[in-house]
């Protein structure tokens, strides 16, 4: 093969290597950024018995025909 063919092959190989390095760096950056955006763990399931009740404050009573709903959050860590 002549010199121009070898240069072309070497240039193509360099382009492929640079492309692979950029893909690997972008993937690592994506994983790092996704992990830093998520809230901290640990995530656990709360185990309860079917008949178990908690000491929760009572739900407010609705006024004349209006609907009321309650939501409780446990912030004890």
C-alpha positions as CSV (number, residue, x, y, z in Angstrom):
1,X,0.0,0.0,0.0
2,X,1.2,3.5,-0.7
3,X,1.8,6.2,1.9
4,X,-1.5,7.9,1.4
5,X,-3.4,4.7,2.1
6,X,-1.5,4.2,5.4
7,X,-2.1,7.8,6.4
8,X,-5.8,7.5,5.7
9,X,-6.0,4.3,7.7
10,X,-4.1,5.8,10.6
11,X,-6.3,8.9,10.6
12,X,-9.4,6.7,10.5
13,X,-8.1,4.7,13.5
14,X,-7.4,7.9,15.4
15,X,-10.9,9.2,14.7
16,X,-12.4,5.9,16.0
17,X,-10.3,5.9,19.1
18,X,-11.2,9.6,19.9
19,X,-14.9,8.8,19.3
20,X,-14.7,5.8,21.7
21,X,-13.1,7.9,24.4
22,X,-15.7,10.6,24.0
23,X,-18.5,8.0,24.3
24,X,-17.0,6.5,27.4
25,X,-16.5,9.9,29.0
26,X,-20.0,11.0,28.2
27,X,-21.4,7.8,29.6
28,X,-19.4,8.2,32.8
29,X,-20.5,11.8,33.1
30,X,-24.2,10.8,32.6
31,X,-24.0,8.2,35.4
32,X,-22.3,10.6,37.7
33,X,-24.8,13.4,37.1
34,X,-27.8,11.0,37.5
35,X,-26.5,9.6,40.8
36,X,-25.8,13.1,42.2
37,X,-29.4,14.2,41.3
38,X,-31.1,11.4,43.2
39,X,-32.0,11.8,46.8
40,X,-30.0,9.9,49.4
41,X,-31.0,6.5,50.6
42,X,-31.5,4.1,52.2
43,X,-34.8,3.1,50.9
44,X,-36.7,0.6,53.0
45,X,-40.2,-0.9,53.1
46,X,-42.2,-0.2,56.2
47,X,-43.4,-3.5,57.6
48,X,-46.8,-3.4,59.3
49,X,-49.4,-5.8,60.6
50,X,-52.9,-5.6,59.0
51,X,-54.5,-4.7,62.3
52,X,-51.8,-2.3,63.5
53,X,-52.8,1.3,64.0
54,X,-50.7,4.4,64.6
55,X,-51.1,7.3,66.9
56,X,-52.1,9.8,64.1
57,X,-54.0,13.0,64.6
58,X,-57.6,12.9,63.6
59,X,-58.7,14.0,60.1
60,X,-60.5,17.3,60.0
61,X,-64.3,17.0,59.6
62,X,-65.6,18.5,56.4
63,X,-68.1,21.4,56.4
64,X,-71.6,20.9,55.2
65,X,-71.3,18.4,52.3
66,X,-67.7,19.2,51.4
67,X,-65.1,16.4,51.0
68,X,-62.0,16.1,53.1
69,X,-58.9,13.9,52.7
70,X,-55.9,13.3,55.0
71,X,-52.3,12.5,54.2
72,X,-49.6,11.8,56.7
73,X,-45.9,11.7,56.3
74,X,-43.4,10.3,58.7
75,X,-40.2,12.4,58.8
76,X,-38.5,10.5,61.6
77,X,-35.1,9.3,60.4
